[in-house]
């Protein structure tokens, strides 16, 4: 069982499938978890179920993130807050949607990293940050110009943050999942003409579950990953190996 006694762990996007699964697994391992997300009802239900604390803020607002995290003790972070945007080509993409995807998936994660890492440095106990990226940052996926670009930016935020924060004993990694059939993904990936050829090229040939993504997130936060930093870990059934 991982030992999470160094300090609180913040999970953004906790009202979504992967974020909620991560909160549940961290709480089961004894971690003190602060959960943030857009859906207040789901967050409250998660808090009632797991005993996590709630720390709501707006990922698109630097002032909201700063006010929420200033002076708050944080040892670990899971940047799971995300927005899928649209399915579009570079020729017909809506730039307003592109900007929103970037503002949440990349800029929002950077804001949380900026202010939470200040707490980690202040506490002097090191720390661990895990960014939830995507297979869409590692390969080109049709229709994913906005989402893939935002996650590629997030992977670079991961690498540069690992380089800059390592001197303080703070590790930064990302996980790059394949599709988890959430509400956000079902409208596109649930279509047979999209799903069947995609799964046919994946060695394991099935969608991931939220729990299968949460488990490596928890590992990367743990002391078992104490020498792992700057990594983008595919959790994709072998898809990006093909």
C-alpha positions in Angstrom: 0.0 0.0 0.0 1.5 3.4 -1.0 2.3 5.8 1.9 0.7 9.2 1.4 1.6 10.9 4.7 3.6 13.8 3.3 0.7 16.2 2.8 -2.5 16.9 0.9 -3.0 16.0 -2.7 -5.1 18.2 -5.0 -7.1 16.6 -7.8 -8.6 18.8 -10.4 -11.4 17.6 -12.7 -12.6 15.4 -9.8 -16.2 15.6 -10.9 -15.2 13.6 -14.1 -14.6 9.9 -14.5 -10.8 9.7 -14.2 -10.6 12.4 -11.6 -13.2 10.8 -9.4 -11.6 7.4 -9.7 -8.3 8.9 -8.8 -9.8 10.5 -5.7 -11.3 7.2 -4.6 -8.0 5.3 -5.0 -6.0 7.9 -3.2 -8.5 8.0 -0.3 -8.4 4.2 -0.2 -4.6 4.5 0.2 -5.1 7.0 3.1 -4.3 10.2 1.3 -5.6 13.6 2.4 -7.3 14.7 -0.9 -8.6 18.1 -1.9 -11.0 17.8 -4.9 -11.9 20.5 -7.5 -14.2 20.3 -10.4 -16.9 22.0 -12.4 -19.9 19.9 -11.3 -20.8 20.9 -7.8 -23.4 18.2 -7.2 -21.0 15.4 -8.3 -18.2 16.9 -6.1 -20.4 17.0 -3.1 -21.5 13.4 -3.7 -17.8 12.4 -4.0 -17.0 14.1 -0.8 -19.8 12.3 1.0 -18.6 9.0 -0.4 -14.9 9.3 0.2 -14.4 12.0 2.8 -12.3 14.1 0.5 -12.2 17.9 1.1 -13.5 20.3 -1.6 -11.5 23.2 -3.0 -13.5 24.7 -5.9 -11.9 27.2 -8.3 -12.1 28.2 -12.0 -9.3 26.8 -14.0 -9.6 29.5 -16.6 -9.0 32.3 -14.1 -5.6 32.9 -12.7 -7.1 35.0 -9.9 -9.4 32.1 -8.9 -6.6 29.6 -8.9 -4.3 31.9 -7.0 -6.9 32.7 -4.3 -7.8 29.1 -3.9 -4.2 27.9 -3.5 -2.4 30.8 -1.8 -1.2 29.7 1.6 -2.8 26.2 1.3 -0.5 23.3 2.0 -0.1 21.0 -1.1 2.3 18.1 -1.5 0.8 16.5 -4.6 -1.3 17.5 -7.6 -3.3 15.6 -10.3 -4.1 18.0 -13.1 -7.1 16.2 -14.5 -9.4 19.1 -15.4 -10.1 19.0 -19.1 -12.3 20.0 -22.0 -12.8 18.0 -25.1 -13.7 20.8 -27.5 -14.8 19.8 -30.9 -14.1 17.3 -33.6 -12.7 19.4 -36.4 -9.9 19.6 -39.0 -7.4 22.4 -39.1 -9.4 23.8 -42.1 -12.7 24.1 -40.3 -11.8 24.4 -36.6 -13.5 27.1 -34.6 -10.7 29.2 -33.1 -12.8 30.3 -30.2 -13.2 26.6 -29.3 -9.4 26.1 -29.8 -8.7 28.9 -27.4 -11.1 27.5 -24.8 -9.5 24.0 -25.0 -6.0 25.5 -24.6 -7.2 27.7 -21.7 -8.4 24.7 -19.7 -6.2 21.8 -20.7 -2.8 23.6 -20.9 -3.1 27.0 -19.4 -5.3 25.8 -16.5 -2.8 23.0 -15.6 0.1 25.5 -15.8 -1.8 27.8 -13.4 -2.3 25.0 -10.9 1.3 23.9 -11.2 2.5 27.5 -10.7 0.7 28.1 -7.5 0.8 24.6 -6.0 4.5 24.3 -6.6 5.0 27.5 -4.6 3.4 25.6 -1.7 5.6 22.6 -2.2 8.8 24.7 -2.3 7.6 26.5 0.9 7.0 23.2 2.7 10.4 21.8 1.7 9.1 18.2 1.5 9.4 17.7 -2.3 6.2 16.7 -4.1 4.7 15.0 -7.1 2.6 16.4 -9.9 0.8 14.2 -12.4 -0.7 15.7 -15.5 -3.5 13.8 -17.3 -2.6 14.1 -20.9 -3.7 11.9 -23.8 -2.6 9.6 -26.6 -3.7 12.5 -28.8 -0.5 14.3 -27.9 1.7 11.4 -29.0 0.1 10.6 -32.4 -2.0 12.4 -34.9 -5.7 11.7 -34.5 -8.2 12.9 -37.1 -10.5 15.6 -35.9 -8.3 16.3 -32.8 -6.5 19.5 -33.8 -7.6 21.4 -30.6 -7.5 18.6 -28.1 -4.3 17.1 -29.4 -2.6 20.5 -29.5 -3.6 21.2 -25.9 -2.3 17.9 -24.6 1.0 18.2 -26.6 1.4 21.6 -24.8 0.6 19.8 -21.5 3.3 17.2 -22.2 5.9 20.0 -22.7 4.7 21.7 -19.5 5.4 18.4 -17.8 8.9 18.1 -19.2 9.9 21.7 -18.5 8.3 21.6 -15.0 10.2 18.4 -14.2 13.5 20.2 -15.2 12.8 23.3 -13.2 11.3 21.8 -10.1 13.6 18.8 -9.7 16.0 20.9 -7.6 13.3 21.1 -4.9 12.6 17.3 -5.0 9.4 17.8 -6.9 8.7 15.2 -9.6 6.4 16.0 -12.6 5.0 13.3 -14.9 2.1 12.8 -17.2 -0.1 9.9 -18.1 -1.4 9.6 -21.7 -4.5 7.6 -21.7 -6.4 6.1 -24.6 -10.2 6.6 -24.7 -12.2 6.1 -21.6 -15.8 5.9 -22.5 -17.0 8.9 -20.5 -19.9 11.3 -21.4 -17.3 13.6 -23.0 -15.9 10.9 -25.4 -19.0 8.8 -26.2 -20.5 11.1 -28.7 -17.5 10.6 -31.0 -15.8 7.4 -30.0 -19.0 5.6 -29.4 -19.9 5.7 -33.1 -19.3 2.2 -34.7 -17.6 3.7 -37.8 -15.1 5.4 -35.5 -14.7 2.8 -32.8 -14.3 -0.4 -34.8 -11.3 0.6 -37.0 -9.6 2.3 -34.0 -9.9 -0.7 -31.7 -8.8 -3.0 -34.5 -5.4 -1.2 -34.5 -5.0 -1.4 -30.7 -3.1 -4.5 -29.4 -5.5 -4.9 -26.4 -8.5 -4.0 -28.5 -10.7 -2.4 -25.9 -11.4 1.0 -24.2 -9.7 1.8 -20.9 -11.6 2.2 -17.7 -11.3 5.2 -15.4 -9.8 2.9 -12.7 -7.1 1.7 -15.1 -6.0 5.3 -15.6 -6.2 6.2 -12.0 -4.0 3.4 -10.9 -0.8 4.6 -12.7 -1.6 8.2 -11.5 -1.6 6.9 -7.9 1.7 5.0 -8.6 3.4 8.1 -10.1 2.4 10.1 -6.9 3.8 7.4 -4.7 7.3 6.7 -3.4 7.4 3.7 -5.7 8.0 6.2 -8.5 10.6 8.3 -6.5 13.1 8.2 -9.4 10.6 8.9 -12.2 10.2 12.4 -13.4 9.7 14.1 -16.8 7.9 11.0 -18.2 4.9 10.9 -20.5 3.4 7.4 -19.8 1.1 5.9 -22.4 -1.8 4.1 -20.8 -3.3 3.1 -24.1 -3.4 -0.7 -24.6 -0.4 -0.5 -26.9 -2.0 1.9 -29.4 1.0 4.3 -29.7 3.4 1.4 -30.0 1.9 0.5 -33.4 
